[in-house]
Amino acid sequence: MKFTKDFVFGTATSSYQIEGAHQQDGRTPSIWDLFCKTPGKVFEQHNGNIACDHYNRFEEDIQIIKELGVDSYRFSIAWPRIFPREGEYNPEGMAFYINLAERLREEGIKPAVTLYHWDLPLWAHEKGGWTNRESVQWFLDYAKACFTALDHVVDSWITHNEPWCAGFLGYHQGVHAPGHTNLEEALKAVHHILLSHGEAVTMLKSDFSSATPIGITLNLSPVYAMTDSVNDQLAANNADGYSNRWFLDPVFKGEYPADMMNLFAKYVHSYDFIHNGDLAAISVPCDFFGINYYSRALVEFSAATDFMYKGAYSDYEKTGMGWDIALNEFKDLIVRLRREYTDLPIYITENGAAYDDQVEEGKVRDALRTQYVEQHLQAVSELNEQGMNIQGYYLWSLLDNFEWSFGYDKRFGIIYVDFETQERIWKDSAYRYAEIIKNKAILPVNS
């Protein structure tokens, strides 16, 4: 399977997961710093205080990225480094990202920058976080500072990474920071996140007259019913509404799905947090669409749950996260997006797998991850042969890192990190990925 010469191969990380340096150069805490201190929220109360110490080791990491041969590196900016307090800009914090982006460019690597990958400043959280409509303006102030300092060295911008996680895992299910369990809060948070996305896109294009491509990244899981019974079909519809359509519809159609508004209404006092003009702002045209894809969802009817569905048993092979490896479903998802939502260029902004990696004689033999990456790249190639216009693929993740509520227990990296010594060790998957990039093709090993 071959890739065109302009297909973008990349790898990705996020600020809180790798940077560490939690009190360095003026950074103040984020909601994740607080969440990690809350007993029972994060595996063994791990935290991002040191993580991969990327903030102090970025030169070493850039060399790894360069040796991999990727065209682009996707990273996120830590908002609490840029505005440690409301209205207080921190040039020291920004200097790190200017330096990082300039060094990447010098090495021939295109910086793809995510503005928000979940590390909301604690000062913002204390004023209501994303449930407060003022959060839209706080985000715009932050985005403006980033655009001003970095637009000339950035190859592409992503406003938000996975609003589903920030909104629903953070404010509804409570398994991510800030750890709330209130659907009304979650819907407000999601709305303000999406609104801040649209307003930031408009600001970059109008106020900055910038030609730098900008888009949003959604995590999408195609949903399947356990059986073709009416009940299971209803379950699948509701699961799809909660996971996918609640985000796709406002971004691409300028509306929230009515069936889900009805279903959520039992838990929401009023939808008056949606103001006139909001949905037009959210659905502003972007330049590309980012998709994070890991797995599919298989569901069955359950009258005992809020939205009448629950996960069903699946006999698929699974990653170390217990997630189904679902290649045909990945293809179904892209075909559906093309049919129902958008003709924008698509980038797979994250795809990868966690496994229980071990270092043996200085090597990490991660054959299952290597196979996972090969299979998904093959699927991308086949989709492009069907004219699906996927223009790039970012492997998650460059480094083993802080895996949110799983702490350091789950390893997604293609580079192994010894968190005691900060030693970086190339896994077999990293060598294989470098080979695929070099050949712009998935050739048999040792061919």
N, C-alpha and C positions, 0 to 999 in steps of 0.2 A: 504494500500500500504506500503510495507516494503522496507527498504534500507539495503544494506549489511553492515557489521560491519566496513569495511574500507572506506565506502562512507564518503566524507569530507563535513561536514556542516560548513559554515563560514558566516561571515558578513564583510562588506567592507566600507572603507571611502577613502578620498583623502586629501592630505596635505592642499592645499589652502582652501578647504571647511570647515575644522574643526580646524586647528591649532591656528589661530590668531597669537599673538606674532610677529607682522609683522616687528618690528625693534629690536627684542630681540636677544642677543647672536650673533650679527654680520650679521643677515639676511639683504639683500638688496632687493629692489623691483623686482617683476616679471611683466610680461606683464599684468597680471590680476590686479595688483595694479594700473597700469596706466589706464587700460580700465575702471575700476570702477570709476575713477575720470572724465571720459569723459561724459558730460551730454547726457542723452537719451539712454545710452548703457545698463545700469543695473537698474532694478526696484528700484525707489526712491533713486538712487545712493548709494545703499547698497554696502558694501565692506567686505573683509575678514580680516580686521585689528584685530578684536577680535574673530569673528566667534563663535566657541564653546569653545574657550580658552583651547583646548585640550593640547596644548604645556605645559601649567601649571597645567592641571588637568588630565594628562594621567593616574595617579595611580587610580583615581576614575573610569575612563573609563575602565581600565583593569579589575577592579573588576566587572563592569557590564558585560564585555565580558565573564569573568569567570563564573558568575552566569547564563548567557545565556546557557553556556555549549557547545559552538561551539568548533570544533576541530582546526579551523584556523581563523586568522584575517588578512584581506588584507588591507594594508595601502600603501600610497605613500610617497616618499621622496621629500622634497622641494629643488630643484636644487639651488635656490639662498641662501639657508642656507649653502650649501656645497662649492659652488664657488661664493661668493658674488661679486667678480670681476674676470675678465678673468685671468686664471692661478693662482689664489690666493685661496688656500685650507683653509677652516675654520674648524679646529678640534672641536670647540665648537658646531658648527651646527651638525656635525656628532655624537657628544657625545649623543645628544638627541635620535637619532635613535638606537645607540648601546644599550643605557639604555632601551629603549622601547622594542626592540627585546629580550634582555636578560630577562627582567621582564615577557614578554609574555611566553617565554620558561619555566621560573621558575613556572609559573601557568599552565603549560601543554598545552599551546596554540601555534600552529605553525604559525610563521610569514610568510605571503605571501607578497612580497614587489614589488611594482610597481616603476620603476625608473622615468617614465615621465607621469604625469597626468596633463599636460597643463601649469604648472607654469614656463614657460621659463624665465630665468633671463633677466632683462631689458638690461643689458650690451650686451647680445647676440642679443636681438631684435634690438638694436641700430646699430649693424653690419650686419643687414639684416635678422636676425632670421633664421628660417628654410629655407628661400629662398637662403641663402648663403651656398654653399657646405661645407664651413669650419665648419658649424654646426655639421656635422658628427663627426669631430674630437673633437669639444667641448663636445659633448655627450659622446664620448668614454673616454675622460679624466675624466668626471664626473662618468661614469659607473665604470671605473677602481678604482676610490676612494671608491665607494660604495662596490664593490666586495672585495676590500682589507680589508675594515673595518668590513664588515657584513656577508660575505659569510659563515662563520663558524656558525652563529646563524640564518641564513635565511633558511626556508624550501623550498621556491620556489621563482623564480624571474619572473617578467613580465617586458619586456623592455618598451613597450608603451601601454597606455590606449587609445583606440579609435582614431587612426590616422585620421579617417574620420572627427571627430569633430575638432581636432587640425588643420587639413589641410583645409577642405572645409568650416566648420563653421567659422574658424578663418581668412582664407585668401581669400575665394571666396564669401561666403554669408555675412560675416562681423558681424555676431551676437555673435561671441565669440572673445576673444582677439586673435590677435591684431586689429581686426575689419576692415581688408582690403576686398576689393571687386574686386579681379583680379584673373581670373581663371588660368592664366599662373603662377602667384605667387603660387597659391594653388597647382598646379601640381608639381612645384619644391619643395614646402614644404613637400608634401606627399612623394615624391621620397626620399628626404633626411631623413625624419623620418623613412621610411621603410629601407633605406640603413643603417642608424645608428642602427636599430634593428638587422639586419643581422650581422653587424660587432661586435656588443656587444655580441651576442650569440657565435660567433666564438672566441672572446677574452676570455669569461668565460671558454669555453671548452678547448682552446689550451693554452693560457698564464697562466691560473689559474689551469688547469687540474682539474676543479671542476666537481663534480658529482651532484651538486644541479640542479634540473630541472629548465629549463628556456623556456619561450614561449612569445607570444604576445597576446594581447586582442583586438579583433575587435568588434565594435557594428554592428550588422547585423539586417536588417529588411527585411523579405521576402516580395517581391513585387507582387501585383496582379492587373490585368487589370479590369477595371469597367465592360467591356463587352468583348465578343469574337471577336469584330470587328478588322479588320486589323490595323486600327489606334490605338486603345487602346492596342493591343498586342505590337505594336511598342513602345508606351509610356512606357509600363511595362518593355520592354527590356532595354530601355534607363535609366529608373529609377533604375533598378537592376544594370546596369553597373556603374552608378554614386555612388550608396550607398554600393554595395556589391562587384561586380566583380573587380572593380579598386583596391581593397585591397586583395581579396582572390587570384586572378590570379598571381600577382607577388610573394606573400608569398608561395603559394603551387605549382605553375606551372612555375615560373621563367619568366613570361611574362605579359605585360599589354594587356588587351583585344583590339584587332585591331579595332573593331567597335567603341569603345569609343575613341581611338586615332584619328580615322577619324572624329568623331563628335566634339571632342575638338579642332581639328586642326585649325578651324576657329578663335580660340581665342589664339592660341599658335604660336609664331613666329618660334620656332624650338624646336625639342625634343633633342637637343644636350646636355641637362643637364643629359641625361641618358648615362653614359659612358660604354664602354666595360667592362664586368665583374660585373657591378652593379647588374643585375638581378640574376646572380648566387649567389652573396653575400646575396641578400635579401631572396632568397629561401633556405638558409641554413637549414638543418633539426633541428627542435626544439624537445622538450620533451613532450609538451602538447600544446593545443590550447584553449585560453580563449575566451569566447563569452559573450558579454553583450546583453541581450535580454529584450526588453520592449514591442514592438508592431510590427505590420505589416504595410505595406503601400498599400493603394488602390489608383490607379492613372487612369487618362483618358487622351486622346490626347489633346494637345493644341498647335496649330501652332504659337501662340504668345510668347511661352517661348523658351529659348535657346535650350533646349534638348527635346522639343516637348511633355512634360508631365506636368501635375499639379495634385495636390491631388484631389480625388473624394469624394463625399459624402458617408459616411458610417453610417449605423444604428446600429453598434456594441455598446455595453456598453463601457464606457470610464472611464479612471482614471481622477484625478484632473488636469492632464496635457492635457487632451483632446485626449489622445492616446487610440486607440482601444485595448480592452482586447482580445487577439487572441491566444488561446491555440492550436487549430488545426494547425494554421500557424506556431507556434513554433515547433511543431512536424515535419511539412513539411520541415522546415529549416534544422533541424538536419539530417533528412533522405537525403536531397539534399547534405549536406556537406559530409556525408559518401559516397554517390554515386559518387560525382564529384571531391572531393577535398582531403580528408585526413582520415587516420585511426588512427591518434594520439588520445590519451586520451583527452576528452573534459571536461573543467570545465566551468560551468556557473559562470562567475566572477562577474556579476551583474545581478540582477533581483529584481524588486520591484515596488512600486507605490506611487505617491503623492496623498494625499487627504487633505481636509480642516479640520484638526484635532482641536478639542476643548477640553480643560481641564474642566471637570465637577466633582465637589466634589473630586478633587485630582486624578481623573481617566481619561484615554483617551480611549473611546470606538470606536476603528477603525475597525469595522466589515468588511468593504469593503476591506481594506488592508489585513486583516487576511484571508479573502476568496481568494484574489488574490494570496497570497503566497501559501496557501494550494493547489490551483488549479495548479499552476506552478510546485510545488513539485510533485504533482500527475502525471503531464505530464512527468516530468523527470523519475519518477519511471516506467511509462509505456514505455517510450523510452528505458530504460535499459532492460526491459523485452524483447524488440525486438533486444537486443544485440548492442545498440548504444554506449555503453561504455562512459557514462557521469560519471566522477569520483568524482565530487563535485559541490556544489551549494553555492554561496556567496550572501546573501541577502543584497540588497542596500536599505537603508543604516542603519548603526548602529545608528547614531544620525541625528536628524533634523539638517540641516547645510546650508551653503551658496550655493544656487542652481544656480550658474553662473549668466546668464543674468536675471534670475527671483529673484535674491537676496534671501531674507528670506521669500518670499511670498509663496514658495512651500515647503512642508514638506514631505520628503521621509523616515524619520527615523522610526525605531520601538521603539526608545527612544525619547520622547518629550523633547525638550530643550526650556526653557524659556530664551530668549536671553537677557532679562534685568537682571535676577538674576543668570543665568547659572545653575539653578536647572534642574536635569535630572529626568524625570518621565517615568516609564515603560508604554508603550501602551499595550492594549490587545494583539496586534499582537506579541509583544515581549514575553509575557507569553506563547502564543500558539506556537511560534517557539521553545521556550525552551522545551516545552512538546514534540513536534515532534522529536527534537534532542535526548532527553532523551530516547524516545521509539524506535528511529530509524524507526519510522512508523507514518503514518497519521491515528491515531485512532480517533473514534468519541469523541467529547468533553465529559469529565467526565466519560469516560469508565474505 
